[in-house]
Amino acid sequence: MVSVRVTAYSLSVVAKGETIAEHQRCFTRDQIICNPWHYLSVLEKKPGALRHGIPFQNWDLPEPIQQVRKQLLKQEQGDRAFVDCLLLAKDVGIDTFETACELTLETGVVTSSIVLNEIRRLTEPAQPKELNAGHHLQLNEEPKADFQRYDHLLGACNVH
């Protein structure tokens, strides 16, 4: 069950107390306002819609993303490649996607795998610092091999 909340400037769809969609209102005739991010599921099935679909034709993306898009669309299966980037970008955010595109453009080689790799590098959790406490620890007594302890443990396992 959803409810629609209409204000003078926007239309919101609310489910379970959370806004799941919000659109700016349009008061002119014969004008379509689309949020391309809402149509990514269409691109999963039909990546060619990226070139000709109404929501994607005038998509105002940041310049680095537009440059990557332009270069990817020149490649074979470029539509699918850019859609894969967009799908990951939906989860990580447009700013991270833009930074990944900037880094990819700096390499001089633009492929979707490089963009996806940059996104993953930017979003992976920081690795914990390696502790180097070994140089402070000193072994005072060399451990002795005690096979009788092993035999004792082995005997305890065989008891029914």
C-alpha positions as CSV (number, residue, x, y, z in Angstrom):
1,M,0.0,0.0,0.0
2,V,1.4,3.4,-1.0
3,S,0.2,7.0,-0.6
4,V,0.8,9.9,-2.9
5,R,1.7,13.2,-1.4
6,V,1.3,16.2,-3.7
7,T,2.7,19.7,-2.9
8,A,3.0,22.8,-5.1
9,Y,6.4,21.7,-6.3
10,S,6.6,17.9,-6.0
11,L,4.9,14.6,-6.0
12,S,6.0,12.0,-3.6
13,V,5.2,8.3,-3.3
14,V,5.4,7.0,0.3
15,A,5.3,3.4,1.5
16,K,5.7,2.3,5.1
17,G,6.5,5.9,6.1
18,E,9.4,6.2,3.7
19,T,9.5,8.2,0.5
20,I,10.3,5.7,-2.3
21,A,9.9,8.1,-5.2
22,E,9.8,11.9,-5.6
23,H,9.3,13.9,-8.7
24,Q,9.2,17.6,-9.5
25,R,5.8,18.8,-10.8
26,C,5.4,20.1,-14.3
27,F,2.7,22.5,-15.2
28,T,3.4,22.9,-18.9
29,R,1.7,20.8,-21.6
30,D,3.4,18.1,-23.6
31,Q,6.5,18.0,-21.4
32,I,7.9,14.8,-19.9
33,I,10.1,14.8,-16.9
34,C,12.0,11.6,-16.3
35,N,14.6,10.5,-13.7
36,P,16.9,8.2,-15.6
37,W,18.0,6.4,-12.4
38,H,14.5,5.1,-12.1
39,Y,14.8,3.3,-15.5
40,L,18.0,1.3,-14.9
41,S,16.0,-1.9,-14.6
42,V,14.9,-1.3,-18.2
43,L,18.6,-0.9,-19.3
44,E,19.4,-4.3,-17.6
45,K,17.1,-6.0,-20.1
46,K,17.5,-3.6,-23.1
47,P,20.9,-1.8,-23.0
48,G,20.2,-0.3,-26.4
49,A,17.6,2.0,-24.7
50,L,20.6,3.9,-23.4
51,R,21.0,5.5,-26.9
52,H,17.4,6.0,-27.8
53,G,15.3,5.9,-24.7
54,I,13.6,9.2,-23.7
55,P,14.8,9.2,-20.1
56,F,18.4,8.9,-21.3
57,Q,18.6,11.3,-24.2
58,N,19.1,14.5,-22.3
59,W,20.7,13.0,-19.2
60,D,22.7,15.6,-17.5
61,L,25.7,13.6,-16.2
62,P,28.9,15.1,-14.9
63,E,31.5,15.7,-17.6
64,P,33.9,12.7,-16.7
65,I,31.0,10.3,-16.8
66,Q,29.9,11.7,-20.2
67,Q,33.4,11.3,-21.6
68,V,33.5,7.7,-20.4
69,R,30.0,7.0,-21.8
70,K,31.0,8.4,-25.2
71,Q,34.1,6.3,-25.4
72,L,32.4,3.1,-24.2
73,L,29.5,3.5,-26.7
74,K,32.1,3.4,-29.5
75,Q,33.2,0.0,-28.4
76,E,31.6,-3.4,-29.2
77,Q,29.0,-4.1,-26.5
78,G,29.6,-0.6,-25.2
79,D,25.9,-0.1,-24.3
80,R,26.1,-3.2,-22.0
81,A,29.4,-2.1,-20.5
82,F,28.1,1.4,-19.6
83,V,24.9,-0.1,-18.2
84,D,27.0,-2.3,-15.9
85,C,28.8,0.8,-14.7
86,L,25.5,2.6,-14.1
87,L,24.1,-0.3,-12.1
88,L,27.1,-0.3,-9.7
89,A,27.0,3.5,-9.6
90,K,23.4,3.4,-8.4
91,D,24.6,1.6,-5.3
92,V,27.7,3.6,-4.6
93,G,26.5,7.1,-5.6
94,I,27.2,9.5,-8.5
95,D,30.2,11.2,-6.8
96,T,32.1,7.9,-6.5
97,F,31.2,7.1,-10.1
98,E,32.4,10.5,-11.2
99,T,35.7,10.0,-9.4
100,A,36.1,6.5,-10.9
101,C,35.6,7.9,-14.3
102,E,38.2,10.7,-13.7
103,L,40.7,8.1,-12.6
104,T,39.9,5.9,-15.6
105,L,40.3,8.8,-18.0
106,E,43.7,9.6,-16.5
107,T,44.9,6.1,-17.4
108,G,44.2,6.9,-21.1
109,V,42.5,3.5,-21.6
110,V,38.7,3.5,-21.1
111,T,37.0,0.1,-20.6
112,S,34.2,-0.8,-18.3
113,S,36.4,-3.2,-16.4
114,I,38.7,-0.3,-15.5
115,V,35.8,1.9,-14.4
116,L,34.3,-1.0,-12.3
117,N,37.7,-1.7,-10.7
118,E,38.1,2.0,-9.8
119,I,34.7,2.0,-8.2
120,R,35.4,-1.1,-6.2
121,R,38.8,0.3,-5.1
122,L,37.1,3.6,-4.0
123,T,34.4,1.8,-2.0
124,E,36.3,-1.1,-0.5
125,P,36.7,-0.9,3.3
126,A,40.1,0.4,4.5
127,Q,42.5,-2.4,5.3
128,P,43.6,-2.5,9.0
129,K,47.1,-1.4,9.6
130,E,49.6,-4.2,10.0
131,L,50.9,-4.6,13.5
132,N,54.6,-5.1,13.6
133,A,55.1,-6.1,17.2
134,G,57.4,-9.0,16.4
135,H,60.6,-7.1,16.9
136,H,59.6,-6.3,20.5
137,L,58.8,-9.9,21.4
138,Q,61.6,-12.2,22.6
139,L,61.3,-15.9,23.0
140,N,62.8,-16.7,26.4
141,E,62.2,-20.5,26.5
142,E,62.3,-22.7,23.4
143,P,59.1,-24.9,23.2
144,K,59.7,-28.6,23.6
145,A,58.0,-31.3,21.6
146,D,55.9,-33.3,24.0
147,F,54.6,-36.4,22.2
148,Q,53.2,-37.9,25.4
149,R,50.6,-35.0,25.5
150,Y,49.6,-35.9,22.0
151,D,49.3,-39.6,22.9
152,H,47.3,-38.7,26.0
153,L,44.9,-36.6,23.9
154,L,44.6,-39.4,21.3
155,G,43.9,-41.9,24.1
156,A,41.1,-39.7,25.4
157,C,39.4,-39.7,22.0
158,N,39.4,-43.5,21.8
159,V,37.6,-43.9,25.1
160,H,34.0,-44.9,24.6
